Amino acid sequence: MKTSTLAQSFVLLLAALLVFCQPGFAKKRERVPLSSKILQAKSVFLDCDCRKEMAGSVRSALPEMLDWGRYQLTRDRNHADLIFLFSMNPYLGDYFTRDGPDRRPAIVDYTILTVIDGHTGEALWSDWKRWGYMLVSRASRALVHELRVAVEGKLQLDSESPSR
């Protein structure tokens, strides 16, 4: 085997390893307990801090929100108990303090849903899907569905536990 062929094979192998072993998302997800604020909230504002490739996130999540029917949707973030923020980058806790949309570089490879306290800006829950830009719509809807399952499961567990 020629040295150039061996070098090309090594470079391809290295590139494949870099693509499939991204350190930021390679860790196993740890499920955070649901905040009581999520369970007690009445209203939600849907927001997308995304580029045009992800602009359909809110529109895609809307049918799942309407089917769920747990929260009243509001058009004004100032009147929402919760903010469902769809993004490509992890939330920095700066929803109310930043000036404009997130300008950090990102590849439209991840769809992240962060549930934010509408009064304090605190992140209450977050999850992500690595489904690529072609499946942003499905990822957005699936993330809302997973939150729905978690909330309904928590409420069921709470109702089954003996009262003190």
WODALIN-V408095 format. One record per helix or strand of 2 or more residues. SS is the DSSP state (a for helix, b for strand). FROM is the first residue (numbers start at 1). TO is the last residue. If there is no record, write none. Layout:
BEGIN
ss & from & to
SS & FROM & TO
SS & FROM & TO
END
This chain:
BEGIN
ss & from & to
a & 3 & 20
a & 23 & 26
a & 36 & 40
b & 43 & 49
a & 52 & 54
a & 57 & 68
b & 72 & 73
a & 77 & 79
b & 82 & 87
b & 111 & 117
b & 123 & 129
a & 133 & 160
END
